[in-house]
Amino acid sequence: MAGDAWLRKLARVCHEHDIMLIIDDIQVGCGRTGRFFSFEDAGIRPDIVCLSKSLSGYGLPMAIVIYRRDLDVWEPGEHNGTFRGHMPPS
């Protein structure tokens, strides 16, 4: 897991150069490091966070991508994601 000081420096560099900060919390998020998100103690605010967790005792997988509201620029069907809707070819 990345250290808090390193994450803060990385967040500063990303901000200074207008680069999106994406945190992959699949292995260390959802409370696996104490807090829900692994980066909370660093006090940073990533642009995108990837999460994954098994639900139930049977291992039902769930994955989620969380991003800033201003990054949500697609209309339903405009992006070919599973959860974005479907737009048939014209």
C-alpha positions in Angstrom: 0.0 0.0 0.0 1.3 3.5 -0.8 2.2 5.7 2.1 0.3 8.8 3.0 3.1 11.2 2.3 3.7 9.7 -1.1 0.0 9.9 -1.9 -0.1 13.5 -1.0 2.9 14.3 -3.2 1.3 12.3 -6.1 -2.0 14.2 -5.6 -0.2 17.5 -5.7 1.7 16.6 -8.9 -1.5 15.4 -10.6 -3.3 18.7 -9.6 -0.4 20.9 -10.8 -0.3 19.2 -14.2 -4.0 18.7 -14.7 -3.7 14.9 -14.5 -6.6 12.8 -13.2 -5.7 10.9 -10.0 -7.1 7.4 -10.1 -6.9 5.2 -7.0 -7.2 1.4 -7.5 -8.7 0.4 -4.1 -9.7 -3.1 -5.3 -7.2 -4.9 -3.0 -7.0 -2.5 -0.1 -10.4 -0.7 0.0 -13.7 -1.5 1.6 -12.2 -1.4 5.1 -9.3 -3.7 4.5 -6.8 -1.2 5.9 -9.0 0.2 8.7 -10.8 3.0 7.0 -13.3 2.4 4.2 -11.0 3.9 1.5 -7.3 3.2 1.8 -6.4 6.8 1.0 -8.5 8.5 3.7 -5.7 9.0 6.1 -3.7 10.8 3.4 -6.4 13.4 3.2 -6.5 13.4 -0.6 -9.5 13.4 -3.0 -9.0 11.3 -6.1 -10.9 11.9 -9.3 -11.7 8.2 -9.8 -11.8 5.3 -7.4 -12.0 1.6 -8.4 -13.5 -0.8 -5.9 -14.4 -4.4 -5.8 -15.8 -6.7 -3.0 -17.3 -10.0 -2.6 -20.9 -9.9 -1.3 -22.4 -12.6 0.8 -20.7 -15.8 1.9 -20.9 -17.3 -1.6 -18.5 -14.8 -3.2 -20.9 -12.8 -5.3 -18.6 -10.3 -7.0 -19.3 -6.6 -7.2 -17.1 -4.0 -8.8 -17.7 -0.3 -8.9 -16.1 2.9 -10.3 -16.7 6.1 -8.4 -15.8 9.4 -10.0 -16.3 13.1 -9.5 -19.7 14.3 -10.7 -18.2 16.7 -13.3 -16.6 13.7 -15.0 -20.0 12.2 -15.7 -20.5 13.6 -19.2 -22.0 10.7 -21.1 -25.6 10.4 -21.9 -27.3 7.0 -21.6 -26.2 4.8 -24.5 -23.4 7.1 -25.4 -20.8 4.9 -23.6 -20.9 1.1 -24.2 -20.7 0.1 -20.6 -22.8 -2.6 -19.0 -24.6 -0.1 -16.7 -24.9 2.9 -19.0 -27.9 1.7 -21.1 -27.9 0.5 -24.6 -28.3 2.4 -27.9 -28.9 0.2 -30.9 -26.8 1.0 -34.1 -28.5 3.6 -36.4 
